[in-house]
């Protein structure tokens, strides 16, 4: 538990002492991560299994068939 406290203090002190441009860089990084993981997932990576199969058994069978029939 002490390790987690020390790690938190390290990062908290580091972020407090960042120059202004450092905080702006982190803001840009967070915005880019949001775009990559939220916006792109919603529009470019639809849930194929949920839209094409009605239940978990059908989804599981489809995945199993595609994983085991790679070189056939």
Secondary structure, 3 states (H helix, E strand, C coil): CHHHHHHHHHHHHHHHCCCHHHHHHHHHHHHHHHHHHHHHHHHHCCCHHHHHCCCHHHHHHHHHHHHHCCCC
